[in-house]
Amino acid sequence: MTSELTPQEAARWALRAGLPLGDGRHEEVALTANYIHSVISTLRDLDFGDTPPASSYRAGQEDTDATV
């Protein structure tokens, strides 16, 4: 389990990537990064089971029978 990104860490990583942040942006960037991380973690936990990969889907070739 990883800890959440702090505003100071967000500023340091942004500067390291060549993207210096204004002082008021550190907290917003940290919150956004933490949210994205939580969404990705949720997606990793999903069990797709027998779901075929997207490359096997062919648009327009699905059955369109709407019989109820």
N, CA, C and O atoms as a Maestro MAE file, in Angstrom:
{
 s_m_m2io_version
 :::
 2.0.0
}

f_m_ct {
 s_m_title
 :::
 protein
 m_atom[272] {
  # First column is atom index #
  i_m_mmod_type
  r_m_x_coord
  r_m_y_coord
  r_m_z_coord
  i_m_residue_number
  s_m_chain_name
  s_m_pdb_residue_name
  s_m_pdb_atom_name
  i_m_atomic_number
  :::
  1 25 0.846 -1.179 0.000 1 A "MET " " N  " 7
  2 3 0.000 0.000 0.000 1 A "MET " " CA " 6
  3 2 0.896 1.248 0.000 1 A "MET " " C  " 6
  4 15 1.867 1.325 0.753 1 A "MET " " O  " 8
  5 25 0.566 2.193 -0.830 2 A "THR " " N  " 7
  6 3 1.370 3.403 -0.914 2 A "THR " " CA " 6
  7 2 0.683 4.540 -0.163 2 A "THR " " C  " 6
  8 15 -0.543 4.575 -0.049 2 A "THR " " O  " 8
  9 25 1.476 5.452 0.335 3 A "SER " " N  " 7
  10 3 0.907 6.603 1.026 3 A "SER " " CA " 6
  11 2 0.512 7.656 0.001 3 A "SER " " C  " 6
  12 15 0.960 7.629 -1.146 3 A "SER " " O  " 8
  13 25 -0.328 8.575 0.431 4 A "GLU " " N  " 7
  14 3 -0.789 9.614 -0.477 4 A "GLU " " CA " 6
  15 2 0.318 10.641 -0.733 4 A "GLU " " C  " 6
  16 15 1.192 10.870 0.104 4 A "GLU " " O  " 8
  17 25 0.249 11.234 -1.892 5 A "LEU " " N  " 7
  18 3 1.199 12.261 -2.295 5 A "LEU " " CA " 6
  19 2 0.887 13.549 -1.536 5 A "LEU " " C  " 6
  20 15 -0.261 13.993 -1.514 5 A "LEU " " O  " 8
  21 25 1.880 14.136 -0.928 6 A "THR " " N  " 7
  22 3 1.694 15.397 -0.208 6 A "THR " " CA " 6
  23 2 1.912 16.565 -1.176 6 A "THR " " C  " 6
  24 15 2.518 16.392 -2.233 6 A "THR " " O  " 8
  25 25 1.418 17.748 -0.814 7 A "PRO " " N  " 7
  26 3 1.656 18.913 -1.675 7 A "PRO " " CA " 6
  27 2 3.145 19.184 -1.910 7 A "PRO " " C  " 6
  28 15 3.541 19.586 -3.004 7 A "PRO " " O  " 8
  29 25 3.961 18.964 -0.884 8 A "GLN " " N  " 7
  30 3 5.401 19.189 -1.040 8 A "GLN " " CA " 6
  31 2 6.009 18.175 -2.020 8 A "GLN " " C  " 6
  32 15 6.864 18.527 -2.833 8 A "GLN " " O  " 8
  33 25 5.567 16.932 -1.936 9 A "GLU " " N  " 7
  34 3 6.058 15.920 -2.874 9 A "GLU " " CA " 6
  35 2 5.602 16.224 -4.291 9 A "GLU " " C  " 6
  36 15 6.363 16.044 -5.242 9 A "GLU " " O  " 8
  37 25 4.365 16.686 -4.438 10 A "ALA " " N  " 7
  38 3 3.851 17.045 -5.763 10 A "ALA " " CA " 6
  39 2 4.711 18.146 -6.381 10 A "ALA " " C  " 6
  40 15 5.050 18.090 -7.563 10 A "ALA " " O  " 8
  41 25 5.061 19.141 -5.574 11 A "ALA " " N  " 7
  42 3 5.904 20.239 -6.063 11 A "ALA " " CA " 6
  43 2 7.280 19.718 -6.462 11 A "ALA " " C  " 6
  44 15 7.823 20.108 -7.496 11 A "ALA " " O  " 8
  45 25 7.837 18.841 -5.644 12 A "ARG " " N  " 7
  46 3 9.179 18.305 -5.925 12 A "ARG " " CA " 6
  47 2 9.179 17.468 -7.204 12 A "ARG " " C  " 6
  48 15 10.070 17.611 -8.041 12 A "ARG " " O  " 8
  49 25 8.168 16.584 -7.356 13 A "TRP " " N  " 7
  50 3 8.110 15.735 -8.555 13 A "TRP " " CA " 6
  51 2 7.828 16.557 -9.811 13 A "TRP " " C  " 6
  52 15 8.367 16.266 -10.878 13 A "TRP " " O  " 8
  53 25 6.994 17.572 -9.686 14 A "ALA " " N  " 7
  54 3 6.716 18.431 -10.843 14 A "ALA " " CA " 6
  55 2 7.977 19.170 -11.275 14 A "ALA " " C  " 6
  56 15 8.283 19.254 -12.464 14 A "ALA " " O  " 8
  57 25 8.703 19.705 -10.297 15 A "LEU " " N  " 7
  58 3 9.948 20.405 -10.615 15 A "LEU " " CA " 6
  59 2 10.954 19.454 -11.248 15 A "LEU " " C  " 6
  60 15 11.661 19.821 -12.187 15 A "LEU " " O  " 8
  61 25 11.013 18.238 -10.732 16 A "ARG " " N  " 7
  62 3 11.934 17.240 -11.281 16 A "ARG " " CA " 6
  63 2 11.585 16.902 -12.735 16 A "ARG " " C  " 6
  64 15 12.466 16.598 -13.540 16 A "ARG " " O  " 8
  65 25 10.287 16.959 -13.060 17 A "ALA " " N  " 7
  66 3 9.832 16.689 -14.429 17 A "ALA " " CA " 6
  67 2 9.927 17.921 -15.323 17 A "ALA " " C  " 6
  68 15 9.573 17.861 -16.501 17 A "ALA " " O  " 8
  69 25 10.399 19.030 -14.775 18 A "GLY " " N  " 7
  70 3 10.521 20.246 -15.568 18 A "GLY " " CA " 6
  71 2 9.236 21.034 -15.646 18 A "GLY " " C  " 6
  72 15 9.057 21.843 -16.557 18 A "GLY " " O  " 8
  73 25 8.329 20.809 -14.694 19 A "LEU " " N  " 7
  74 3 7.038 21.500 -14.671 19 A "LEU " " CA " 6
  75 2 6.867 22.226 -13.339 19 A "LEU " " C  " 6
  76 15 6.078 21.796 -12.499 19 A "LEU " " O  " 8
  77 25 7.593 23.313 -13.141 20 A "PRO " " N  " 7
  78 3 7.478 24.017 -11.866 20 A "PRO " " CA " 6
  79 2 6.050 24.524 -11.639 20 A "PRO " " C  " 6
  80 15 5.422 25.076 -12.542 20 A "PRO " " O  " 8
  81 25 5.552 24.324 -10.416 21 A "LEU " " N  " 7
  82 3 4.194 24.735 -10.067 21 A "LEU " " CA " 6
  83 2 4.223 26.028 -9.265 21 A "LEU " " C  " 6
  84 15 5.151 26.275 -8.494 21 A "LEU " " O  " 8
  85 25 3.196 26.851 -9.455 22 A "GLY " " N  " 7
  86 3 3.046 28.024 -8.609 22 A "GLY " " CA " 6
  87 2 2.698 27.565 -7.196 22 A "GLY " " C  " 6
  88 15 2.169 26.469 -7.010 22 A "GLY " " O  " 8
  89 25 2.992 28.389 -6.217 23 A "ASP " " N  " 7
  90 3 2.784 28.010 -4.817 23 A "ASP " " CA " 6
  91 2 1.354 27.568 -4.517 23 A "ASP " " C  " 6
  92 15 1.156 26.671 -3.699 23 A "ASP " " O  " 8
  93 25 0.378 28.158 -5.141 24 A "GLY " " N  " 7
  94 3 -1.016 27.808 -4.868 24 A "GLY " " CA " 6
  95 2 -1.484 26.531 -5.530 24 A "GLY " " C  " 6
  96 15 -2.607 26.093 -5.282 24 A "GLY " " O  " 8
  97 25 -0.674 25.930 -6.351 25 A "ARG " " N  " 7
  98 3 -1.090 24.748 -7.114 25 A "ARG " " CA " 6
  99 2 -0.684 23.433 -6.472 25 A "ARG " " C  " 6
  100 15 -1.201 22.389 -6.868 25 A "ARG " " O  " 8
  101 25 0.211 23.438 -5.505 26 A "HIS " " N  " 7
  102 3 0.747 22.201 -4.942 26 A "HIS " " CA " 6
  103 2 -0.351 21.308 -4.373 26 A "HIS " " C  " 6
  104 15 -0.381 20.109 -4.648 26 A "HIS " " O  " 8
  105 25 -1.238 21.878 -3.594 27 A "GLU " " N  " 7
  106 3 -2.294 21.079 -2.973 27 A "GLU " " CA " 6
  107 2 -3.264 20.534 -4.016 27 A "GLU " " C  " 6
  108 15 -3.663 19.372 -3.935 27 A "GLU " " O  " 8
  109 25 -3.646 21.348 -4.989 28 A "GLU " " N  " 7
  110 3 -4.566 20.903 -6.043 28 A "GLU " " CA " 6
  111 2 -3.972 19.751 -6.845 28 A "GLU " " C  " 6
  112 15 -4.657 18.775 -7.151 28 A "GLU " " O  " 8
  113 25 -2.698 19.875 -7.181 29 A "VAL " " N  " 7
  114 3 -2.031 18.824 -7.960 29 A "VAL " " CA " 6
  115 2 -1.931 17.543 -7.147 29 A "VAL " " C  " 6
  116 15 -2.136 16.455 -7.685 29 A "VAL " " O  " 8
  117 25 -1.621 17.652 -5.867 30 A "ALA " " N  " 7
  118 3 -1.526 16.466 -5.007 30 A "ALA " " CA " 6
  119 2 -2.887 15.785 -4.893 30 A "ALA " " C  " 6
  120 15 -2.968 14.559 -4.975 30 A "ALA " " O  " 8
  121 25 -3.955 16.556 -4.705 31 A "LEU " " N  " 7
  122 3 -5.304 15.982 -4.616 31 A "LEU " " CA " 6
  123 2 -5.694 15.279 -5.913 31 A "LEU " " C  " 6
  124 15 -6.261 14.186 -5.884 31 A "LEU " " O  " 8
  125 25 -5.395 15.901 -7.038 32 A "THR " " N  " 7
  126 3 -5.713 15.312 -8.335 32 A "THR " " CA " 6
  127 2 -4.921 14.028 -8.563 32 A "THR " " C  " 6
  128 15 -5.475 13.031 -9.026 32 A "THR " " O  " 8
  129 25 -3.646 14.049 -8.244 33 A "ALA " " N  " 7
  130 3 -2.811 12.852 -8.411 33 A "ALA " " CA " 6
  131 2 -3.303 11.716 -7.520 33 A "ALA " " C  " 6
  132 15 -3.338 10.561 -7.942 33 A "ALA " " O  " 8
  133 25 -3.682 12.044 -6.294 34 A "ASN " " N  " 7
  134 3 -4.193 11.016 -5.387 34 A "ASN " " CA " 6
  135 2 -5.511 10.442 -5.888 34 A "ASN " " C  " 6
  136 15 -5.750 9.241 -5.760 34 A "ASN " " O  " 8
  137 25 -6.367 11.281 -6.454 35 A "TYR " " N  " 7
  138 3 -7.635 10.802 -7.009 35 A "TYR " " CA " 6
  139 2 -7.376 9.855 -8.194 35 A "TYR " " C  " 6
  140 15 -7.971 8.781 -8.277 35 A "TYR " " O  " 8
  141 25 -6.501 10.258 -9.090 36 A "ILE " " N  " 7
  142 3 -6.168 9.421 -10.244 36 A "ILE " " CA " 6
  143 2 -5.604 8.088 -9.769 36 A "ILE " " C  " 6
  144 15 -5.949 7.040 -10.313 36 A "ILE " " O  " 8
  145 25 -4.747 8.120 -8.768 37 A "HIS " " N  " 7
  146 3 -4.173 6.894 -8.226 37 A "HIS " " CA " 6
  147 2 -5.261 5.983 -7.662 37 A "HIS " " C  " 6
  148 15 -5.198 4.768 -7.845 37 A "HIS " " O  " 8
  149 25 -6.256 6.550 -6.980 38 A "SER " " N  " 7
  150 3 -7.329 5.727 -6.415 38 A "SER " " CA " 6
  151 2 -8.188 5.100 -7.511 38 A "SER " " C  " 6
  152 15 -8.632 3.960 -7.374 38 A "SER " " O  " 8
  153 25 -8.423 5.832 -8.589 39 A "VAL " " N  " 7
  154 3 -9.200 5.280 -9.707 39 A "VAL " " CA " 6
  155 2 -8.435 4.138 -10.368 39 A "VAL " " C  " 6
  156 15 -9.014 3.090 -10.651 39 A "VAL " " O  " 8
  157 25 -7.151 4.329 -10.615 40 A "ILE " " N  " 7
  158 3 -6.330 3.286 -11.226 40 A "ILE " " CA " 6
  159 2 -6.284 2.055 -10.327 40 A "ILE " " C  " 6
  160 15 -6.349 0.928 -10.818 40 A "ILE " " O  " 8
  161 25 -6.172 2.258 -9.019 41 A "SER " " N  " 7
  162 3 -6.153 1.124 -8.086 41 A "SER " " CA " 6
  163 2 -7.455 0.346 -8.148 41 A "SER " " C  " 6
  164 15 -7.448 -0.884 -8.092 41 A "SER " " O  " 8
  165 25 -8.574 1.053 -8.262 42 A "THR " " N  " 7
  166 3 -9.876 0.386 -8.373 42 A "THR " " CA " 6
  167 2 -9.950 -0.424 -9.660 42 A "THR " " C  " 6
  168 15 -10.435 -1.555 -9.654 42 A "THR " " O  " 8
  169 25 -9.478 0.140 -10.752 43 A "LEU " " N  " 7
  170 3 -9.498 -0.575 -12.028 43 A "LEU " " CA " 6
  171 2 -8.632 -1.828 -11.978 43 A "LEU " " C  " 6
  172 15 -8.984 -2.851 -12.566 43 A "LEU " " O  " 8
  173 25 -7.509 -1.753 -11.285 44 A "ARG " " N  " 7
  174 3 -6.625 -2.918 -11.169 44 A "ARG " " CA " 6
  175 2 -7.282 -4.043 -10.378 44 A "ARG " " C  " 6
  176 15 -6.973 -5.215 -10.591 44 A "ARG " " O  " 8
  177 25 -8.182 -3.694 -9.472 45 A "ASP " " N  " 7
  178 3 -8.850 -4.692 -8.643 45 A "ASP " " CA " 6
  179 2 -9.998 -5.399 -9.357 45 A "ASP " " C  " 6
  180 15 -10.471 -6.432 -8.882 45 A "ASP " " O  " 8
  181 25 -10.455 -4.866 -10.484 46 A "LEU " " N  " 7
  182 3 -11.582 -5.471 -11.199 46 A "LEU " " CA " 6
  183 2 -11.190 -6.813 -11.801 46 A "LEU " " C  " 6
  184 15 -10.080 -6.984 -12.303 46 A "LEU " " O  " 8
  185 25 -12.112 -7.753 -11.743 47 A "ASP " " N  " 7
  186 3 -11.895 -9.070 -12.337 47 A "ASP " " CA " 6
  187 2 -12.643 -9.111 -13.664 47 A "ASP " " C  " 6
  188 15 -13.872 -9.183 -13.693 47 A "ASP " " O  " 8
  189 25 -11.906 -9.068 -14.738 48 A "PHE " " N  " 7
  190 3 -12.529 -9.074 -16.052 48 A "PHE " " CA " 6
  191 2 -12.802 -10.481 -16.552 48 A "PHE " " C  " 6
  192 15 -13.442 -10.655 -17.590 48 A "PHE " " O  " 8
  193 25 -12.331 -11.478 -15.835 49 A "GLY " " N  " 7
  194 3 -12.645 -12.869 -16.138 49 A "GLY " " CA " 6
  195 2 -12.475 -13.227 -17.596 49 A "GLY " " C  " 6
  196 15 -11.365 -13.202 -18.128 49 A "GLY " " O  " 8
  197 25 -13.581 -13.561 -18.241 50 A "ASP " " N  " 7
  198 3 -13.561 -14.026 -19.633 50 A "ASP " " CA " 6
  199 2 -13.763 -12.901 -20.646 50 A "ASP " " C  " 6
  200 15 -14.074 -13.171 -21.806 50 A "ASP " " O  " 8
  201 25 -13.596 -11.672 -20.239 51 A "THR " " N  " 7
  202 3 -13.767 -10.554 -21.152 51 A "THR " " CA " 6
  203 2 -12.652 -10.573 -22.192 51 A "THR " " C  " 6
  204 15 -11.473 -10.522 -21.841 51 A "THR " " O  " 8
  205 25 -13.024 -10.648 -23.480 52 A "PRO " " N  " 7
  206 3 -11.973 -10.670 -24.508 52 A "PRO " " CA " 6
  207 2 -11.294 -9.303 -24.622 52 A "PRO " " C  " 6
  208 15 -11.889 -8.286 -24.267 52 A "PRO " " O  " 8
  209 25 -10.078 -9.275 -25.105 53 A "PRO " " N  " 7
  210 3 -9.384 -7.995 -25.277 53 A "PRO " " CA " 6
  211 2 -10.082 -7.136 -26.325 53 A "PRO " " C  " 6
  212 15 -10.770 -7.655 -27.204 53 A "PRO " " O  " 8
  213 25 -9.905 -5.843 -26.230 54 A "ALA " " N  " 7
  214 3 -10.566 -4.907 -27.145 54 A "ALA " " CA " 6
  215 2 -10.201 -5.181 -28.596 54 A "ALA " " C  " 6
  216 15 -10.996 -4.881 -29.487 54 A "ALA " " O  " 8
  217 25 -9.039 -5.735 -28.859 55 A "SER " " N  " 7
  218 3 -8.632 -5.995 -30.240 55 A "SER " " CA " 6
  219 2 -9.505 -7.047 -30.912 55 A "SER " " C  " 6
  220 15 -9.499 -7.152 -32.138 55 A "SER " " O  " 8
  221 25 -10.253 -7.826 -30.141 56 A "SER " " N  " 7
  222 3 -11.109 -8.851 -30.735 56 A "SER " " CA " 6
  223 2 -12.499 -8.306 -31.077 56 A "SER " " C  " 6
  224 15 -13.285 -9.012 -31.710 56 A "SER " " O  " 8
  225 25 -12.820 -7.093 -30.684 57 A "TYR " " N  " 7
  226 3 -14.118 -6.485 -30.967 57 A "TYR " " CA " 6
  227 2 -14.128 -5.875 -32.356 57 A "TYR " " C  " 6
  228 15 -13.198 -5.163 -32.735 57 A "TYR " " O  " 8
  229 25 -15.157 -6.148 -33.098 58 A "ARG " " N  " 7
  230 3 -15.310 -5.591 -34.446 58 A "ARG " " CA " 6
  231 2 -16.609 -4.797 -34.502 58 A "ARG " " C  " 6
  232 15 -17.696 -5.374 -34.458 58 A "ARG " " O  " 8
  233 25 -16.502 -3.492 -34.597 59 A "ALA " " N  " 7
  234 3 -17.671 -2.630 -34.633 59 A "ALA " " CA " 6
  235 2 -18.533 -2.953 -35.846 59 A "ALA " " C  " 6
  236 15 -18.026 -3.195 -36.941 59 A "ALA " " O  " 8
  237 25 -19.834 -2.953 -35.632 60 A "GLY " " N  " 7
  238 3 -20.773 -3.209 -36.715 60 A "GLY " " CA " 6
  239 2 -21.067 -4.675 -36.951 60 A "GLY " " C  " 6
  240 15 -21.925 -4.997 -37.773 60 A "GLY " " O  " 8
  241 25 -20.395 -5.562 -36.271 61 A "GLN " " N  " 7
  242 3 -20.609 -6.992 -36.471 61 A "GLN " " CA " 6
  243 2 -21.410 -7.626 -35.337 61 A "GLN " " C  " 6
  244 15 -21.587 -8.844 -35.313 61 A "GLN " " O  " 8
  245 25 -21.892 -6.819 -34.405 62 A "GLU " " N  " 7
  246 3 -22.666 -7.364 -33.308 62 A "GLU " " CA " 6
  247 2 -24.119 -7.580 -33.720 62 A "GLU " " C  " 6
  248 15 -24.612 -6.935 -34.645 62 A "GLU " " O  " 8
  249 25 -24.791 -8.481 -33.037 63 A "ASP " " N  " 7
  250 3 -26.215 -8.733 -33.310 63 A "ASP " " CA " 6
  251 2 -27.027 -7.559 -32.798 63 A "ASP " " C  " 6
  252 15 -26.774 -7.042 -31.710 63 A "ASP " " O  " 8
  253 25 -28.011 -7.140 -33.596 64 A "THR " " N  " 7
  254 3 -28.839 -6.014 -33.202 64 A "THR " " CA " 6
  255 2 -30.273 -6.447 -32.980 64 A "THR " " C  " 6
  256 15 -31.187 -5.640 -33.146 64 A "THR " " O  " 8
  257 25 -30.497 -7.701 -32.609 65 A "ASP " " N  " 7
  258 3 -31.823 -8.223 -32.365 65 A "ASP " " CA " 6
  259 2 -32.350 -7.657 -31.049 65 A "ASP " " C  " 6
  260 15 -31.805 -7.941 -29.982 65 A "ASP " " O  " 8
  261 25 -33.420 -6.849 -31.130 66 A "ALA " " N  " 7
  262 3 -33.963 -6.211 -29.940 66 A "ALA " " CA " 6
  263 2 -35.251 -6.881 -29.504 66 A "ALA " " C  " 6
  264 15 -36.109 -6.234 -28.903 66 A "ALA " " O  " 8
  265 25 -35.402 -8.151 -29.792 67 A "THR " " N  " 7
  266 3 -36.607 -8.876 -29.413 67 A "THR " " CA " 6
  267 2 -36.706 -8.953 -27.900 67 A "THR " " C  " 6
  268 15 -35.736 -9.271 -27.212 67 A "THR " " O  " 8
  269 25 -37.897 -8.656 -27.395 68 A "VAL " " N  " 7
  270 3 -38.118 -8.718 -25.947 68 A "VAL " " CA " 6
  271 2 -38.885 -9.963 -25.601 68 A "VAL " " C  " 6
  272 15 -39.175 -10.204 -24.430 68 A "VAL " " O  " 8
  :::
 }
 m_bond[271] {
  # First column is bond index #
  i_m_from
  i_m_to
  i_m_order
  :::
  1 1 2 1
  2 2 3 1
  3 3 4 2
  4 3 5 1
  5 5 6 1
  6 6 7 1
  7 7 8 2
  8 7 9 1
  9 9 10 1
  10 10 11 1
  11 11 12 2
  12 11 13 1
  13 13 14 1
  14 14 15 1
  15 15 16 2
  16 15 17 1
  17 17 18 1
  18 18 19 1
  19 19 20 2
  20 19 21 1
  21 21 22 1
  22 22 23 1
  23 23 24 2
  24 23 25 1
  25 25 26 1
  26 26 27 1
  27 27 28 2
  28 27 29 1
  29 29 30 1
  30 30 31 1
  31 31 32 2
  32 31 33 1
  33 33 34 1
  34 34 35 1
  35 35 36 2
  36 35 37 1
  37 37 38 1
  38 38 39 1
  39 39 40 2
  40 39 41 1
  41 41 42 1
  42 42 43 1
  43 43 44 2
  44 43 45 1
  45 45 46 1
  46 46 47 1
  47 47 48 2
  48 47 49 1
  49 49 50 1
  50 50 51 1
  51 51 52 2
  52 51 53 1
  53 53 54 1
  54 54 55 1
  55 55 56 2
  56 55 57 1
  57 57 58 1
  58 58 59 1
  59 59 60 2
  60 59 61 1
  61 61 62 1
  62 62 63 1
  63 63 64 2
  64 63 65 1
  65 65 66 1
  66 66 67 1
  67 67 68 2
  68 67 69 1
  69 69 70 1
  70 70 71 1
  71 71 72 2
  72 71 73 1
  73 73 74 1
  74 74 75 1
  75 75 76 2
  76 75 77 1
  77 77 78 1
  78 78 79 1
  79 79 80 2
  80 79 81 1
  81 81 82 1
  82 82 83 1
  83 83 84 2
  84 83 85 1
  85 85 86 1
  86 86 87 1
  87 87 88 2
  88 87 89 1
  89 89 90 1
  90 90 91 1
  91 91 92 2
  92 91 93 1
  93 93 94 1
  94 94 95 1
  95 95 96 2
  96 95 97 1
  97 97 98 1
  98 98 99 1
  99 99 100 2
  100 99 101 1
  101 101 102 1
  102 102 103 1
  103 103 104 2
  104 103 105 1
  105 105 106 1
  106 106 107 1
  107 107 108 2
  108 107 109 1
  109 109 110 1
  110 110 111 1
  111 111 112 2
  112 111 113 1
  113 113 114 1
  114 114 115 1
  115 115 116 2
  116 115 117 1
  117 117 118 1
  118 118 119 1
  119 119 120 2
  120 119 121 1
  121 121 122 1
  122 122 123 1
  123 123 124 2
  124 123 125 1
  125 125 126 1
  126 126 127 1
  127 127 128 2
  128 127 129 1
  129 129 130 1
  130 130 131 1
  131 131 132 2
  132 131 133 1
  133 133 134 1
  134 134 135 1
  135 135 136 2
  136 135 137 1
  137 137 138 1
  138 138 139 1
  139 139 140 2
  140 139 141 1
  141 141 142 1
  142 142 143 1
  143 143 144 2
  144 143 145 1
  145 145 146 1
  146 146 147 1
  147 147 148 2
  148 147 149 1
  149 149 150 1
  150 150 151 1
  151 151 152 2
  152 151 153 1
  153 153 154 1
  154 154 155 1
  155 155 156 2
  156 155 157 1
  157 157 158 1
  158 158 159 1
  159 159 160 2
  160 159 161 1
  161 161 162 1
  162 162 163 1
  163 163 164 2
  164 163 165 1
  165 165 166 1
  166 166 167 1
  167 167 168 2
  168 167 169 1
  169 169 170 1
  170 170 171 1
  171 171 172 2
  172 171 173 1
  173 173 174 1
  174 174 175 1
  175 175 176 2
  176 175 177 1
  177 177 178 1
  178 178 179 1
  179 179 180 2
  180 179 181 1
  181 181 182 1
  182 182 183 1
  183 183 184 2
  184 183 185 1
  185 185 186 1
  186 186 187 1
  187 187 188 2
  188 187 189 1
  189 189 190 1
  190 190 191 1
  191 191 192 2
  192 191 193 1
  193 193 194 1
  194 194 195 1
  195 195 196 2
  196 195 197 1
  197 197 198 1
  198 198 199 1
  199 199 200 2
  200 199 201 1
  201 201 202 1
  202 202 203 1
  203 203 204 2
  204 203 205 1
  205 205 206 1
  206 206 207 1
  207 207 208 2
  208 207 209 1
  209 209 210 1
  210 210 211 1
  211 211 212 2
  212 211 213 1
  213 213 214 1
  214 214 215 1
  215 215 216 2
  216 215 217 1
  217 217 218 1
  218 218 219 1
  219 219 220 2
  220 219 221 1
  221 221 222 1
  222 222 223 1
  223 223 224 2
  224 223 225 1
  225 225 226 1
  226 226 227 1
  227 227 228 2
  228 227 229 1
  229 229 230 1
  230 230 231 1
  231 231 232 2
  232 231 233 1
  233 233 234 1
  234 234 235 1
  235 235 236 2
  236 235 237 1
  237 237 238 1
  238 238 239 1
  239 239 240 2
  240 239 241 1
  241 241 242 1
  242 242 243 1
  243 243 244 2
  244 243 245 1
  245 245 246 1
  246 246 247 1
  247 247 248 2
  248 247 249 1
  249 249 250 1
  250 250 251 1
  251 251 252 2
  252 251 253 1
  253 253 254 1
  254 254 255 1
  255 255 256 2
  256 255 257 1
  257 257 258 1
  258 258 259 1
  259 259 260 2
  260 259 261 1
  261 261 262 1
  262 262 263 1
  263 263 264 2
  264 263 265 1
  265 265 266 1
  266 266 267 1
  267 267 268 2
  268 267 269 1
  269 269 270 1
  270 270 271 1
  271 271 272 2
  :::
 }
}
